[in-house]
Amino acid sequence: YYMKPFCEIIVQMILPGIRALVAKELMETHGLTQEQTADKLGVSQAAVSQYRRELRGSRIKLLQRDKKVMTQITELANFLIDENSTSPKVLGRVCDICKSVRNDGLICSMHKSAMPSLKNCTSCEECSGC
């Protein structure tokens, strides 16, 4: 029996969505080019292009529904603009966004869709901040 843990859903669906929204914020609000955005995110320019066209990170609508997550994404983009931002602090902010996604139940519908056997699962509700 194959289990697809929630962290796999985060990696496949949520993280690309976070990157797509941060990329959008960096380009639209801060005027960065795709190349500059790619450098800030540590991805290729081609990846940023795909985020922009929603070929990657297609779950942004799910994330956009949550005001707390969107505030965290805006704060992350602002933090990335700061020349004094450090990798550990950036990673910590990404982890905070993922925790919010999980704690707010945003991942549950995707997880249950990927694994119908989880229809009565309450793991996300029971875990506050894993």
Rosetta blueprint (number, residue, H / E / L):
1 Y L
2 Y L
3 M L
4 K L
5 P L
6 F H
7 C H
8 E H
9 I H
10 I H
11 V H
12 Q H
13 M H
14 I H
15 L H
16 P H
17 G H
18 I H
19 R H
20 A H
21 L H
22 V H
23 A H
24 K H
25 E H
26 L H
27 M H
28 E H
29 T L
30 H L
31 G L
32 L L
33 T L
34 Q H
35 E H
36 Q H
37 T H
38 A H
39 D H
40 K H
41 L H
42 G L
43 V L
44 S L
45 Q H
46 A H
47 A H
48 V H
49 S H
50 Q H
51 Y H
52 R H
53 R L
54 E L
55 L L
56 R L
57 G L
58 S L
59 R L
60 I H
61 K H
62 L H
63 L H
64 Q H
65 R L
66 D L
67 K H
68 K H
69 V H
70 M H
71 T H
72 Q H
73 I H
74 T H
75 E H
76 L H
77 A H
78 N H
79 F H
80 L H
81 I H
82 D L
83 E L
84 N L
85 S L
86 T L
87 S H
88 P H
89 K H
90 V H
91 L H
92 G H
93 R H
94 V H
95 C H
96 D H
97 I H
98 C H
99 K H
100 S H
101 V H
102 R H
103 N H
104 D L
105 G L
106 L H
107 I H
108 C H
109 S H
110 M H
111 H H
112 K H
113 S H
114 A H
115 M L
116 P H
117 S H
118 L H
119 K L
120 N L
121 C L
122 T L
123 S H
124 C H
125 E H
126 E H
127 C L
128 S L
129 G L
130 C L
